[in-house]
Amino acid sequence: MSSGHVEAGEVINLNTLKDGMPGKTTFALVKTDDMEVIRMVLPRGRDIMEHSVEGELSVQCLKGHVIFQVEDEARTLAENDWLYLDHNQPHSIHAREDSILLVTILFKDNSR
């Protein structure tokens, strides 16, 4: 069972969204036991301090320009760029412009 704003099989436009979805804030589109998909909105100048995620992570820049600091190296993401991070890989983010990211987290199930 999923919780979030999008139902299984539903199509949405990630730029225009649908009625009732907050276009200017970060929120989970879908969250299940196995994955979470987040539409992250970062205003220019916003910093997210170094952290890691309990799962594999993919990030697609839908709009704007952000800098990911990964393993002491700055990685630039602009519109349509994509980044993969391994399980628990530390990273930080700095928004150089107003930006929207599509973040997908895959949680590992150790029983498989």
C-alpha positions in Angstrom: 0.0 0.0 0.0 1.3 3.5 -0.8 0.8 6.7 0.9 1.3 10.1 -0.8 -0.4 12.1 -3.4 -0.2 9.8 -6.4 -2.1 6.5 -6.8 -0.7 3.5 -8.6 -1.3 3.8 -12.3 -1.9 7.6 -12.2 -0.1 9.9 -14.6 1.0 13.4 -13.4 3.1 16.1 -14.9 6.0 16.8 -12.5 6.0 20.5 -13.5 2.3 21.4 -13.4 1.3 18.6 -10.9 -2.5 18.3 -10.1 -5.0 20.0 -8.0 -4.3 19.8 -4.3 -0.6 19.2 -4.7 1.7 21.9 -3.2 3.8 23.2 -6.1 6.2 25.3 -4.1 7.0 22.9 -1.3 8.8 19.6 -0.9 6.6 16.5 -0.6 6.4 12.8 -1.1 4.7 11.7 -4.3 4.7 8.1 -3.2 6.0 6.2 -0.2 5.9 2.5 0.2 7.9 -0.1 2.3 10.3 -0.5 -0.7 10.7 3.1 -2.1 10.0 6.7 -1.7 9.7 9.3 -4.5 10.0 13.0 -3.4 9.6 16.2 -5.4 12.0 18.4 -3.7 11.8 22.2 -4.1 14.9 24.2 -3.1 14.9 28.0 -3.3 18.1 29.7 -4.4 20.8 29.7 -1.7 19.3 26.8 0.3 21.8 24.4 1.8 21.1 20.9 3.0 23.8 19.8 5.3 25.7 16.6 4.8 23.6 13.5 5.5 23.1 10.0 4.1 20.1 7.9 3.2 19.3 4.3 4.2 18.9 3.2 0.6 20.1 3.7 -2.9 19.3 7.2 -4.2 18.7 8.7 -7.6 18.2 12.4 -8.2 17.0 14.1 -11.4 17.2 17.8 -11.7 13.8 18.9 -13.2 14.5 22.6 -13.0 17.3 24.9 -11.8 20.9 24.2 -10.8 22.3 22.5 -7.7 25.7 21.4 -6.4 26.0 18.0 -4.7 29.0 17.6 -2.5 29.9 13.9 -2.7 33.1 12.4 -1.4 34.8 15.8 -1.3 33.9 16.5 -4.9 31.4 19.0 -6.2 29.0 17.5 -8.7 26.8 20.0 -10.6 23.2 19.1 -11.6 21.4 21.3 -14.1 18.0 20.7 -15.8 17.7 17.0 -17.0 20.9 15.9 -15.2 20.7 12.7 -13.2 22.8 11.4 -10.2 23.0 8.0 -8.5 24.2 7.6 -4.9 24.9 4.3 -3.2 23.4 3.1 0.1 24.4 5.5 2.9 26.7 7.6 0.7 27.2 11.0 2.5 26.3 14.1 0.5 25.2 17.7 0.9 23.3 20.0 -1.5 23.5 23.7 -2.4 20.9 25.3 -4.6 22.6 27.8 -6.9 19.1 28.7 -8.5 15.5 28.0 -7.6 15.4 24.3 -8.2 13.2 21.2 -8.4 14.6 17.7 -7.9 13.0 14.3 -8.3 14.5 12.1 -5.6 13.9 8.3 -5.6 15.0 6.2 -2.7 15.1 2.4 -2.9 15.1 0.7 0.5 17.0 -2.5 0.8 15.1 -5.5 2.2 17.6 -7.8 3.8 15.3 -10.7 3.7 15.5 -11.0 -0.1 
